[in-house]
Amino acid sequence: MKKQLLIATLAAAVLAGCANSSPIGLVDVNRIVTNWPLYQQYQQQLLIDQQTIAQSKSSQASKAQQELKLEKKYAGITQQLTEQIRTAASKVAASKNLKLVVTKEGVGYGGVDITPDVEKLMNISEKATPSPK
């Protein structure tokens, strides 16, 4: 049991040491959307649109129809925003000779974080993290 734990620890250390030369790029999508003003504007507008529908005096059938229309609209917007991230990540990957780019969510370790490069290409500046009090 101890031998297996030692082997697993060594393997993790070796893989972590290879992270800088990894052919795999990682993109932190949560960080990008948190810092991306365009995404934030769409999110705010979606909330306003949802509240407007909910507070309207229309019938439930009409509200359901409006919600469906709103859902389709924002599905299209989400697809456009995703494509912008994908395009920027592809350009960064090509410039760094990466063979694969995956989202950082769910990846335990390894890979090269290209999020700052993607943000730079998309003109997104990272918001400062508030310091603990």
C-alpha positions as CSV (number, residue, x, y, z in Angstrom):
1,M,0.0,0.0,0.0
2,K,2.8,2.4,0.9
3,K,4.7,1.5,-2.2
4,Q,1.6,2.3,-4.4
5,L,1.2,5.7,-2.6
6,L,4.9,6.4,-3.1
7,I,4.7,5.5,-6.9
8,A,1.6,7.7,-7.3
9,T,3.2,10.6,-5.5
10,L,6.3,10.3,-7.7
11,A,4.2,10.1,-10.8
12,A,2.3,13.2,-9.8
13,A,5.6,15.1,-9.1
14,V,7.0,14.0,-12.5
15,L,3.9,15.1,-14.3
16,A,3.7,18.4,-12.4
17,G,7.3,19.0,-13.4
18,C,6.5,18.6,-17.0
19,A,3.6,21.0,-16.9
20,N,5.6,23.9,-18.4
21,S,6.5,21.9,-21.5
22,S,3.0,20.3,-21.9
23,P,1.4,20.3,-25.3
24,I,-1.9,20.9,-23.5
25,G,-3.3,24.4,-22.8
26,L,-5.8,25.2,-20.2
27,V,-8.4,28.0,-20.3
28,D,-10.2,29.2,-17.1
29,V,-13.5,30.1,-18.6
30,N,-14.9,31.1,-15.2
31,R,-12.2,33.7,-14.9
32,I,-12.7,35.0,-18.4
33,V,-16.5,35.5,-18.0
34,T,-16.0,37.1,-14.5
35,N,-13.6,39.6,-16.0
36,W,-15.2,40.1,-19.4
37,P,-17.4,43.3,-19.6
38,L,-19.3,42.2,-22.7
39,Y,-20.3,39.0,-20.9
40,Q,-21.3,40.9,-17.8
41,Q,-23.5,43.3,-19.9
42,Y,-25.3,40.4,-21.5
43,Q,-25.8,38.7,-18.1
44,Q,-27.3,42.0,-16.6
45,Q,-29.6,42.5,-19.6
46,L,-30.8,38.9,-19.3
47,L,-31.7,39.4,-15.7
48,I,-33.5,42.6,-16.6
49,D,-35.4,40.9,-19.4
50,Q,-36.4,38.0,-17.2
51,Q,-37.7,40.4,-14.5
52,T,-39.6,42.4,-17.1
53,I,-41.4,39.3,-18.3
54,A,-42.1,38.0,-14.7
55,Q,-43.5,41.4,-13.7
56,S,-45.6,41.9,-16.8
57,K,-49.4,41.6,-16.6
58,S,-49.4,39.2,-19.6
59,S,-51.1,35.8,-19.4
60,Q,-49.0,32.8,-18.4
61,A,-49.1,31.6,-22.0
62,S,-47.8,34.9,-23.2
63,K,-45.1,34.9,-20.6
64,A,-44.1,31.4,-21.5
65,Q,-43.8,32.4,-25.1
66,Q,-41.7,35.4,-24.2
67,E,-39.4,33.3,-22.0
68,L,-38.9,30.9,-24.9
69,K,-38.1,33.7,-27.3
70,L,-35.7,35.1,-24.7
71,E,-34.1,31.7,-24.2
72,K,-33.4,31.4,-28.0
73,K,-32.0,34.9,-28.1
74,Y,-29.5,34.3,-25.3
75,A,-28.6,30.8,-26.7
76,G,-27.4,32.6,-29.8
77,I,-25.5,35.2,-27.8
78,T,-23.9,32.5,-25.7
79,Q,-22.8,30.7,-28.9
80,Q,-21.2,33.9,-30.2
81,L,-19.4,34.5,-26.9
82,T,-18.2,31.0,-26.8
83,E,-16.9,31.3,-30.4
84,Q,-14.9,34.4,-29.4
85,I,-13.2,32.6,-26.6
86,R,-12.6,29.6,-28.8
87,T,-11.1,31.8,-31.5
88,A,-8.8,33.6,-29.1
89,A,-7.7,30.3,-27.4
90,S,-6.9,28.8,-30.9
91,K,-4.7,31.7,-31.8
92,V,-2.8,31.5,-28.5
93,A,-2.5,27.7,-28.9
94,A,-1.1,28.1,-32.3
95,S,1.5,30.7,-31.1
96,K,2.6,28.4,-28.3
97,N,2.5,25.2,-30.4
98,L,-0.1,23.5,-28.2
99,K,-1.8,20.5,-29.6
100,L,-4.9,20.7,-27.4
101,V,-6.7,23.3,-25.3
102,V,-9.2,22.3,-22.6
103,T,-11.1,24.2,-20.0
104,K,-9.4,24.4,-16.7
105,E,-12.5,23.3,-14.8
106,G,-12.1,19.6,-13.8
107,V,-8.4,19.4,-14.6
108,G,-6.5,18.5,-11.4
109,Y,-3.0,19.4,-12.6
110,G,-0.8,19.7,-15.6
111,G,-1.1,21.7,-18.8
112,V,-0.1,25.3,-19.5
113,D,-2.6,27.9,-18.3
114,I,-3.1,30.2,-21.3
115,T,-6.0,32.2,-19.7
116,P,-4.0,35.4,-19.3
117,D,-2.9,35.2,-23.0
118,V,-6.5,34.6,-24.1
119,E,-7.7,37.5,-22.0
120,K,-5.1,39.8,-23.4
121,L,-6.1,38.9,-27.0
122,M,-9.7,39.6,-26.1
123,N,-8.8,42.9,-24.4
124,I,-10.0,41.7,-21.0
125,S,-8.3,42.9,-17.9
126,E,-8.4,40.8,-14.7
127,K,-10.3,42.3,-11.9
128,A,-8.2,42.6,-8.7
129,T,-9.2,40.1,-6.0
130,P,-10.2,42.0,-2.8
131,S,-7.8,41.5,0.0
132,P,-9.1,39.8,3.1
133,K,-9.9,42.1,6.1
